């Protein structure tokens, strides 16, 4: 059951990452170029949060095949 839950979670997180990218593209189109570096840094910080990261299997994290 864990594998199914992980796949579902990863699909959900991938959709969230795509949404952040889409939102960033919209913001970049609407804001002056002087703010683009700050917006990109903000997007990187948001995507670095654990809730947006891909779920890895425990065996892979432990270095086991």
PyMOL Python script that loads the backbone (N, CA, C, O; Angstrom):
from pymol import cmd

cmd.read_pdbstr("""\
ATOM      1  N   UNK A   1       0.823  -1.199   0.000  1.00  0.00           N
ATOM      2  CA  UNK A   1       0.000   0.000   0.000  1.00  0.00           C
ATOM      3  C   UNK A   1       0.863   1.256   0.000  1.00  0.00           C
ATOM      4  O   UNK A   1       0.464   2.288  -0.541  1.00  0.00           O
ATOM      5  N   UNK A   2       2.027   1.172   0.596  1.00  0.00           N
ATOM      6  CA  UNK A   2       2.891   2.346   0.677  1.00  0.00           C
ATOM      7  C   UNK A   2       3.266   2.861  -0.710  1.00  0.00           C
ATOM      8  O   UNK A   2       3.299   4.072  -0.930  1.00  0.00           O
ATOM      9  N   UNK A   3       3.549   1.961  -1.644  1.00  0.00           N
ATOM     10  CA  UNK A   3       3.947   2.361  -2.989  1.00  0.00           C
ATOM     11  C   UNK A   3       2.842   3.157  -3.664  1.00  0.00           C
ATOM     12  O   UNK A   3       3.108   4.171  -4.309  1.00  0.00           O
ATOM     13  N   UNK A   4       1.598   2.699  -3.517  1.00  0.00           N
ATOM     14  CA  UNK A   4       0.476   3.418  -4.114  1.00  0.00           C
ATOM     15  C   UNK A   4       0.353   4.814  -3.502  1.00  0.00           C
ATOM     16  O   UNK A   4       0.147   5.793  -4.219  1.00  0.00           O
ATOM     17  N   UNK A   5       0.477   4.902  -2.198  1.00  0.00           N
ATOM     18  CA  UNK A   5       0.399   6.199  -1.509  1.00  0.00           C
ATOM     19  C   UNK A   5       1.520   7.124  -1.963  1.00  0.00           C
ATOM     20  O   UNK A   5       1.299   8.318  -2.169  1.00  0.00           O
ATOM     21  N   UNK A   6       2.714   6.581  -2.120  1.00  0.00           N
ATOM     22  CA  UNK A   6       3.854   7.383  -2.582  1.00  0.00           C
ATOM     23  C   UNK A   6       3.627   7.890  -3.997  1.00  0.00           C
ATOM     24  O   UNK A   6       3.925   9.048  -4.290  1.00  0.00           O
ATOM     25  N   UNK A   7       3.108   7.050  -4.873  1.00  0.00           N
ATOM     26  CA  UNK A   7       2.845   7.484  -6.252  1.00  0.00           C
ATOM     27  C   UNK A   7       1.812   8.599  -6.281  1.00  0.00           C
ATOM     28  O   UNK A   7       1.969   9.592  -6.992  1.00  0.00           O
ATOM     29  N   UNK A   8       0.769   8.424  -5.507  1.00  0.00           N
ATOM     30  CA  UNK A   8      -0.266   9.460  -5.437  1.00  0.00           C
ATOM     31  C   UNK A   8       0.317  10.757  -4.875  1.00  0.00           C
ATOM     32  O   UNK A   8       0.056  11.839  -5.400  1.00  0.00           O
ATOM     33  N   UNK A   9       1.105  10.643  -3.810  1.00  0.00           N
ATOM     34  CA  UNK A   9       1.726  11.823  -3.215  1.00  0.00           C
ATOM     35  C   UNK A   9       2.673  12.509  -4.175  1.00  0.00           C
ATOM     36  O   UNK A   9       2.696  13.738  -4.256  1.00  0.00           O
ATOM     37  N   UNK A  10       3.458  11.726  -4.908  1.00  0.00           N
ATOM     38  CA  UNK A  10       4.389  12.312  -5.863  1.00  0.00           C
ATOM     39  C   UNK A  10       3.667  13.005  -7.011  1.00  0.00           C
ATOM     40  O   UNK A  10       4.119  14.044  -7.491  1.00  0.00           O
ATOM     41  N   UNK A  11       2.552  12.440  -7.454  1.00  0.00           N
ATOM     42  CA  UNK A  11       1.772  13.077  -8.518  1.00  0.00           C
ATOM     43  C   UNK A  11       1.192  14.399  -8.018  1.00  0.00           C
ATOM     44  O   UNK A  11       1.196  15.398  -8.736  1.00  0.00           O
ATOM     45  N   UNK A  12       0.703  14.395  -6.801  1.00  0.00           N
ATOM     46  CA  UNK A  12       0.155  15.619  -6.206  1.00  0.00           C
ATOM     47  C   UNK A  12       1.241  16.686  -6.074  1.00  0.00           C
ATOM     48  O   UNK A  12       1.017  17.853  -6.396  1.00  0.00           O
ATOM     49  N   UNK A  13       2.414  16.276  -5.600  1.00  0.00           N
ATOM     50  CA  UNK A  13       3.521  17.220  -5.416  1.00  0.00           C
ATOM     51  C   UNK A  13       4.033  17.739  -6.755  1.00  0.00           C
ATOM     52  O   UNK A  13       4.406  18.907  -6.857  1.00  0.00           O
ATOM     53  N   UNK A  14       4.057  16.899  -7.777  1.00  0.00           N
ATOM     54  CA  UNK A  14       4.486  17.349  -9.101  1.00  0.00           C
ATOM     55  C   UNK A  14       3.518  18.399  -9.639  1.00  0.00           C
ATOM     56  O   UNK A  14       3.937  19.379 -10.256  1.00  0.00           O
ATOM     57  N   UNK A  15       2.247  18.194  -9.408  1.00  0.00           N
ATOM     58  CA  UNK A  15       1.262  19.187  -9.823  1.00  0.00           C
ATOM     59  C   UNK A  15       1.444  20.499  -9.089  1.00  0.00           C
ATOM     60  O   UNK A  15       1.299  21.572  -9.675  1.00  0.00           O
ATOM     61  N   UNK A  16       1.760  20.414  -7.814  1.00  0.00           N
ATOM     62  CA  UNK A  16       2.000  21.629  -7.034  1.00  0.00           C
ATOM     63  C   UNK A  16       3.248  22.352  -7.537  1.00  0.00           C
ATOM     64  O   UNK A  16       3.259  23.580  -7.628  1.00  0.00           O
ATOM     65  N   UNK A  17       4.302  21.595  -7.867  1.00  0.00           N
ATOM     66  CA  UNK A  17       5.522  22.222  -8.401  1.00  0.00           C
ATOM     67  C   UNK A  17       5.240  22.903  -9.735  1.00  0.00           C
ATOM     68  O   UNK A  17       5.736  24.000  -9.992  1.00  0.00           O
ATOM     69  N   UNK A  18       4.452  22.258 -10.578  1.00  0.00           N
ATOM     70  CA  UNK A  18       4.080  22.861 -11.862  1.00  0.00           C
ATOM     71  C   UNK A  18       3.294  24.148 -11.650  1.00  0.00           C
ATOM     72  O   UNK A  18       3.488  25.130 -12.367  1.00  0.00           O
ATOM     73  N   UNK A  19       2.410  24.136 -10.667  1.00  0.00           N
ATOM     74  CA  UNK A  19       1.603  25.327 -10.382  1.00  0.00           C
ATOM     75  C   UNK A  19       2.466  26.484  -9.913  1.00  0.00           C
ATOM     76  O   UNK A  19       2.227  27.631 -10.291  1.00  0.00           O
ATOM     77  N   UNK A  20       3.462  26.197  -9.098  1.00  0.00           N
ATOM     78  CA  UNK A  20       4.375  27.252  -8.651  1.00  0.00           C
ATOM     79  C   UNK A  20       5.109  27.832  -9.854  1.00  0.00           C
ATOM     80  O   UNK A  20       5.269  29.049  -9.955  1.00  0.00           O
ATOM     81  N   UNK A  21       5.554  26.975 -10.762  1.00  0.00           N
ATOM     82  CA  UNK A  21       6.229  27.448 -11.965  1.00  0.00           C
ATOM     83  C   UNK A  21       5.327  28.291 -12.854  1.00  0.00           C
ATOM     84  O   UNK A  21       5.757  29.304 -13.404  1.00  0.00           O
ATOM     85  N   UNK A  22       4.082  27.871 -12.991  1.00  0.00           N
ATOM     86  CA  UNK A  22       3.123  28.645 -13.791  1.00  0.00           C
ATOM     87  C   UNK A  22       2.856  30.004 -13.158  1.00  0.00           C
ATOM     88  O   UNK A  22       2.795  31.022 -13.848  1.00  0.00           O
ATOM     89  N   UNK A  23       2.698  30.006 -11.845  1.00  0.00           N
ATOM     90  CA  UNK A  23       2.439  31.256 -11.130  1.00  0.00           C
ATOM     91  C   UNK A  23       3.637  32.198 -11.251  1.00  0.00           C
ATOM     92  O   UNK A  23       3.469  33.405 -11.425  1.00  0.00           O
ATOM     93  N   UNK A  24       4.850  31.638 -11.158  1.00  0.00           N
ATOM     94  CA  UNK A  24       6.055  32.451 -11.314  1.00  0.00           C
ATOM     95  C   UNK A  24       6.107  33.064 -12.713  1.00  0.00           C
ATOM     96  O   UNK A  24       6.443  34.239 -12.858  1.00  0.00           O
ATOM     97  N   UNK A  25       5.781  32.291 -13.734  1.00  0.00           N
ATOM     98  CA  UNK A  25       5.785  32.807 -15.103  1.00  0.00           C
ATOM     99  C   UNK A  25       4.792  33.961 -15.254  1.00  0.00           C
ATOM    100  O   UNK A  25       5.081  34.958 -15.915  1.00  0.00           O
ATOM    101  N   UNK A  26       3.628  33.814 -14.639  1.00  0.00           N
ATOM    102  CA  UNK A  26       2.635  34.894 -14.686  1.00  0.00           C
ATOM    103  C   UNK A  26       3.136  36.141 -13.985  1.00  0.00           C
ATOM    104  O   UNK A  26       2.968  37.254 -14.483  1.00  0.00           O
ATOM    105  N   UNK A  27       3.756  35.951 -12.823  1.00  0.00           N
ATOM    106  CA  UNK A  27       4.285  37.104 -12.085  1.00  0.00           C
ATOM    107  C   UNK A  27       5.408  37.799 -12.855  1.00  0.00           C
ATOM    108  O   UNK A  27       5.487  39.027 -12.878  1.00  0.00           O
ATOM    109  N   UNK A  28       6.268  37.011 -13.478  1.00  0.00           N
ATOM    110  CA  UNK A  28       7.369  37.597 -14.244  1.00  0.00           C
ATOM    111  C   UNK A  28       6.841  38.422 -15.415  1.00  0.00           C
ATOM    112  O   UNK A  28       7.441  39.429 -15.794  1.00  0.00           O
ATOM    113  N   UNK A  29       5.722  37.992 -15.982  1.00  0.00           N
ATOM    114  CA  UNK A  29       5.142  38.732 -17.107  1.00  0.00           C
ATOM    115  C   UNK A  29       4.518  40.053 -16.662  1.00  0.00           C
ATOM    116  O   UNK A  29       4.422  40.994 -17.449  1.00  0.00           O
ATOM    117  N   UNK A  30       4.099  40.121 -15.408  1.00  0.00           N
ATOM    118  CA  UNK A  30       3.379  41.300 -14.924  1.00  0.00           C
ATOM    119  C   UNK A  30       4.230  42.306 -14.156  1.00  0.00           C
ATOM    120  O   UNK A  30       3.837  43.462 -14.000  1.00  0.00           O
ATOM    121  N   UNK A  31       5.383  41.875 -13.681  1.00  0.00           N
ATOM    122  CA  UNK A  31       6.192  42.738 -12.813  1.00  0.00           C
ATOM    123  C   UNK A  31       7.378  43.319 -13.570  1.00  0.00           C
ATOM    124  O   UNK A  31       7.785  42.791 -14.605  1.00  0.00           O
ATOM    125  N   UNK A  32       7.929  44.409 -13.047  1.00  0.00           N
ATOM    126  CA  UNK A  32       9.110  44.997 -13.685  1.00  0.00           C
ATOM    127  C   UNK A  32      10.330  44.088 -13.543  1.00  0.00           C
ATOM    128  O   UNK A  32      10.427  43.326 -12.581  1.00  0.00           O
ATOM    129  N   UNK A  33      11.251  44.164 -14.484  1.00  0.00           N
ATOM    130  CA  UNK A  33      12.445  43.295 -14.448  1.00  0.00           C
ATOM    131  C   UNK A  33      13.282  43.430 -13.175  1.00  0.00           C
ATOM    132  O   UNK A  33      14.006  42.499 -12.821  1.00  0.00           O
ATOM    133  N   UNK A  34      13.201  44.539 -12.496  1.00  0.00           N
ATOM    134  CA  UNK A  34      14.003  44.719 -11.279  1.00  0.00           C
ATOM    135  C   UNK A  34      13.585  43.768 -10.155  1.00  0.00           C
ATOM    136  O   UNK A  34      14.364  43.524  -9.234  1.00  0.00           O
ATOM    137  N   UNK A  35      12.371  43.234 -10.222  1.00  0.00           N
ATOM    138  CA  UNK A  35      11.901  42.319  -9.170  1.00  0.00           C
ATOM    139  C   UNK A  35      12.056  40.850  -9.538  1.00  0.00           C
ATOM    140  O   UNK A  35      11.763  39.986  -8.711  1.00  0.00           O
ATOM    141  N   UNK A  36      12.506  40.538 -10.744  1.00  0.00           N
ATOM    142  CA  UNK A  36      12.544  39.153 -11.212  1.00  0.00           C
ATOM    143  C   UNK A  36      13.472  38.268 -10.387  1.00  0.00           C
ATOM    144  O   UNK A  36      13.133  37.118 -10.109  1.00  0.00           O
ATOM    145  N   UNK A  37      14.624  38.775  -9.996  1.00  0.00           N
ATOM    146  CA  UNK A  37      15.534  37.959  -9.187  1.00  0.00           C
ATOM    147  C   UNK A  37      14.907  37.594  -7.852  1.00  0.00           C
ATOM    148  O   UNK A  37      15.042  36.462  -7.388  1.00  0.00           O
ATOM    149  N   UNK A  38      14.224  38.543  -7.235  1.00  0.00           N
ATOM    150  CA  UNK A  38      13.563  38.269  -5.959  1.00  0.00           C
ATOM    151  C   UNK A  38      12.448  37.242  -6.120  1.00  0.00           C
ATOM    152  O   UNK A  38      12.290  36.360  -5.277  1.00  0.00           O
ATOM    153  N   UNK A  39      11.680  37.351  -7.192  1.00  0.00           N
ATOM    154  CA  UNK A  39      10.599  36.395  -7.421  1.00  0.00           C
ATOM    155  C   UNK A  39      11.137  34.990  -7.687  1.00  0.00           C
ATOM    156  O   UNK A  39      10.563  34.007  -7.217  1.00  0.00           O
ATOM    157  N   UNK A  40      12.216  34.891  -8.424  1.00  0.00           N
ATOM    158  CA  UNK A  40      12.819  33.581  -8.689  1.00  0.00           C
ATOM    159  C   UNK A  40      13.365  32.963  -7.411  1.00  0.00           C
ATOM    160  O   UNK A  40      13.232  31.758  -7.196  1.00  0.00           O
ATOM    161  N   UNK A  41      13.975  33.780  -6.565  1.00  0.00           N
ATOM    162  CA  UNK A  41      14.489  33.296  -5.285  1.00  0.00           C
ATOM    163  C   UNK A  41      13.328  32.816  -4.403  1.00  0.00           C
ATOM    164  O   UNK A  41      13.436  31.784  -3.739  1.00  0.00           O
ATOM    165  N   UNK A  42      12.228  33.561  -4.399  1.00  0.00           N
ATOM    166  CA  UNK A  42      11.052  33.159  -3.639  1.00  0.00           C
ATOM    167  C   UNK A  42      10.513  31.814  -4.129  1.00  0.00           C
ATOM    168  O   UNK A  42      10.170  30.949  -3.322  1.00  0.00           O
ATOM    169  N   UNK A  43      10.441  31.641  -5.433  1.00  0.00           N
ATOM    170  CA  UNK A  43       9.955  30.373  -5.991  1.00  0.00           C
ATOM    171  C   UNK A  43      10.883  29.222  -5.600  1.00  0.00           C
ATOM    172  O   UNK A  43      10.401  28.141  -5.261  1.00  0.00           O
ATOM    173  N   UNK A  44      12.195  29.428  -5.639  1.00  0.00           N
ATOM    174  CA  UNK A  44      13.139  28.380  -5.213  1.00  0.00           C
ATOM    175  C   UNK A  44      12.932  28.023  -3.754  1.00  0.00           C
ATOM    176  O   UNK A  44      12.972  26.847  -3.394  1.00  0.00           O
ATOM    177  N   UNK A  45      12.711  29.028  -2.903  1.00  0.00           N
ATOM    178  CA  UNK A  45      12.489  28.771  -1.483  1.00  0.00           C
ATOM    179  C   UNK A  45      11.195  28.005  -1.240  1.00  0.00           C
ATOM    180  O   UNK A  45      11.142  27.123  -0.383  1.00  0.00           O
ATOM    181  N   UNK A  46      10.166  28.338  -1.984  1.00  0.00           N
ATOM    182  CA  UNK A  46       8.892  27.628  -1.842  1.00  0.00           C
ATOM    183  C   UNK A  46       9.059  26.172  -2.277  1.00  0.00           C
ATOM    184  O   UNK A  46       8.589  25.264  -1.592  1.00  0.00           O
ATOM    185  N   UNK A  47       9.719  25.948  -3.398  1.00  0.00           N
ATOM    186  CA  UNK A  47       9.889  24.589  -3.906  1.00  0.00           C
ATOM    187  C   UNK A  47      10.821  23.747  -3.043  1.00  0.00           C
ATOM    188  O   UNK A  47      10.786  22.519  -3.126  1.00  0.00           O
ATOM    189  N   UNK A  48      11.642  24.369  -2.227  1.00  0.00           N
ATOM    190  CA  UNK A  48      12.551  23.635  -1.348  1.00  0.00           C
ATOM    191  C   UNK A  48      11.847  23.105  -0.098  1.00  0.00           C
ATOM    192  O   UNK A  48      12.416  22.296   0.636  1.00  0.00           O
ATOM    193  N   UNK A  49      10.627  23.549   0.145  1.00  0.00           N
ATOM    194  CA  UNK A  49       9.886  23.079   1.320  1.00  0.00           C
ATOM    195  C   UNK A  49       9.578  21.591   1.180  1.00  0.00           C
ATOM    196  O   UNK A  49       9.359  21.098   0.074  1.00  0.00           O
ATOM    197  N   UNK A  50       9.562  20.879   2.307  1.00  0.00           N
ATOM    198  CA  UNK A  50       9.329  19.422   2.251  1.00  0.00           C
ATOM    199  C   UNK A  50       8.021  19.019   1.573  1.00  0.00           C
ATOM    200  O   UNK A  50       7.966  17.958   0.950  1.00  0.00           O
ATOM    201  N   UNK A  51       6.988  19.816   1.673  1.00  0.00           N
ATOM    202  CA  UNK A  51       5.710  19.405   1.082  1.00  0.00           C
ATOM    203  C   UNK A  51       5.726  19.419  -0.440  1.00  0.00           C
ATOM    204  O   UNK A  51       4.797  18.903  -1.062  1.00  0.00           O
ATOM    205  N   UNK A  52       6.760  19.998  -1.060  1.00  0.00           N
ATOM    206  CA  UNK A  52       6.871  20.012  -2.519  1.00  0.00           C
ATOM    207  C   UNK A  52       7.901  19.023  -3.034  1.00  0.00           C
ATOM    208  O   UNK A  52       8.023  18.833  -4.244  1.00  0.00           O
ATOM    209  N   UNK A  53       8.644  18.389  -2.138  1.00  0.00           N
ATOM    210  CA  UNK A  53       9.686  17.451  -2.563  1.00  0.00           C
ATOM    211  C   UNK A  53       9.102  16.086  -2.889  1.00  0.00           C
ATOM    212  O   UNK A  53       8.076  15.679  -2.343  1.00  0.00           O
ATOM    213  N   UNK A  54       9.773  15.399  -3.783  1.00  0.00           N
ATOM    214  CA  UNK A  54       9.365  14.052  -4.182  1.00  0.00           C
ATOM    215  C   UNK A  54       9.590  13.088  -3.026  1.00  0.00           C
ATOM    216  O   UNK A  54      10.585  13.189  -2.309  1.00  0.00           O
ATOM    217  N   UNK A  55       8.663  12.152  -2.848  1.00  0.00           N
ATOM    218  CA  UNK A  55       8.783  11.129  -1.811  1.00  0.00           C
ATOM    219  C   UNK A  55       9.681  10.024  -2.349  1.00  0.00           C
ATOM    220  O   UNK A  55       9.415   9.459  -3.410  1.00  0.00           O
ATOM    221  N   UNK A  56      10.728   9.725  -1.626  1.00  0.00           N
ATOM    222  CA  UNK A  56      11.633   8.638  -2.005  1.00  0.00           C
ATOM    223  C   UNK A  56      11.366   7.452  -1.094  1.00  0.00           C
ATOM    224  O   UNK A  56      10.942   7.618   0.050  1.00  0.00           O
ATOM    225  N   UNK A  57      11.616   6.262  -1.606  1.00  0.00           N
ATOM    226  CA  UNK A  57      11.417   5.063  -0.807  1.00  0.00           C
ATOM    227  C   UNK A  57      12.504   4.946   0.252  1.00  0.00           C
ATOM    228  O   UNK A  57      13.630   5.402   0.054  1.00  0.00           O
ATOM    229  N   UNK A  58      12.161   4.340   1.363  1.00  0.00           N
ATOM    230  CA  UNK A  58      13.099   4.209   2.480  1.00  0.00           C
ATOM    231  C   UNK A  58      14.340   3.417   2.089  1.00  0.00           C
ATOM    232  O   UNK A  58      15.442   3.751   2.526  1.00  0.00           O
ATOM    233  N   UNK A  59      14.186   2.384   1.281  1.00  0.00           N
ATOM    234  CA  UNK A  59      15.334   1.591   0.871  1.00  0.00           C
ATOM    235  C   UNK A  59      16.320   2.427   0.069  1.00  0.00           C
ATOM    236  O   UNK A  59      17.531   2.286   0.239  1.00  0.00           O
ATOM    237  N   UNK A  60      15.826   3.279  -0.787  1.00  0.00           N
ATOM    238  CA  UNK A  60      16.711   4.119  -1.592  1.00  0.00           C
ATOM    239  C   UNK A  60      17.445   5.119  -0.703  1.00  0.00           C
ATOM    240  O   UNK A  60      18.615   5.417  -0.944  1.00  0.00           O
ATOM    241  N   UNK A  61      16.770   5.639   0.321  1.00  0.00           N
ATOM    242  CA  UNK A  61      17.398   6.588   1.228  1.00  0.00           C
ATOM    243  C   UNK A  61      18.469   5.903   2.067  1.00  0.00           C
ATOM    244  O   UNK A  61      19.475   6.524   2.409  1.00  0.00           O
ATOM    245  N   UNK A  62      18.265   4.624   2.406  1.00  0.00           N
ATOM    246  CA  UNK A  62      19.210   3.902   3.232  1.00  0.00           C
ATOM    247  C   UNK A  62      20.361   3.329   2.410  1.00  0.00           C
ATOM    248  O   UNK A  62      21.282   2.738   2.973  1.00  0.00           O
ATOM    249  N   UNK A  63      20.325   3.493   1.089  1.00  0.00           N
ATOM    250  CA  UNK A  63      21.404   3.000   0.248  1.00  0.00           C
ATOM    251  C   UNK A  63      21.250   1.542  -0.119  1.00  0.00           C
ATOM    252  O   UNK A  63      22.192   0.929  -0.620  1.00  0.00           O
ATOM    253  N   UNK A  64      20.068   0.969   0.123  1.00  0.00           N
ATOM    254  CA  UNK A  64      19.816  -0.418  -0.229  1.00  0.00           C
ATOM    255  C   UNK A  64      19.168  -0.494  -1.606  1.00  0.00           C
ATOM    256  O   UNK A  64      18.477   0.442  -2.008  1.00  0.00           O
ATOM    257  N   UNK A  65      19.373  -1.582  -2.335  1.00  0.00           N
ATOM    258  CA  UNK A  65      18.751  -1.734  -3.662  1.00  0.00           C
ATOM    259  C   UNK A  65      17.259  -1.905  -3.605  1.00  0.00           C
ATOM    260  O   UNK A  65      16.613  -2.042  -4.644  1.00  0.00           O
TER     261      UNK A  65
END
""", "prot")
cmd.dss("prot")
cmd.show_as("cartoon", "prot")
cmd.util.cbc("prot")
cmd.orient("prot")
